[in-house]
Amino acid sequence: VGGGALSIYLYCRKKGWNVIEMLDMTVPCLAIAQGFGRIGCFLAGCCYGRETDSIIPVTFQNSDFAPNHVALIPTQIYSSILDFLHFGILLYIARHKKKDGQVAACYLIFYSIGRFVLEFFRGDLIRGSVGMLSTSQFISLFILVAGILILVIRSKKKTATDL
């Protein structure tokens, strides 16, 4: 993630483009790409959920990643649905934004909250933890703070239309 962000920053600077404007234009595409990526996770059997007895489980029969023949929470599908919803909300925000940076900040805020909550249902615990939080939940807290800070800081910035 850090390498990708640095690459975007350097490329925009080289081209003379406003980094924040470019992020506002591209992050909705990132959300939809993540949605399709999670479908790939579902098809591969990775990023699986905990064992469940709910009425909507998924049971893998021949997975190299998930436990086979065990009813699991389909967290990949839930994540995909959230990402597609996230895409739609970001498009709405992009059409109605008042300041540059709002779309990018909302992406960080919404994604971090969704990921934090979804992690409670994940079953692939080998990914590690920090205290009682999964590694992804721990990172999500920092992403949430970054999104809120960007939203607050950018909302206080003057634009040409404010002058």
Secondary structure, 3 states (H helix, E strand, C coil): CHHHHHHHHHHHHHHCCCHHHHHHHHHHHHHHHHHHHHHHHHHHCCCCECECCCCCCEEECCCCCCCECCEECCHHHHHHHHHHHHHHHHHHHHHHCCCCCHHHHHHHHHHHHHHHHHHHHECCHHHCEECCEEHHHHHHHHHHHHHHHHHHHHHHCCCCCCC
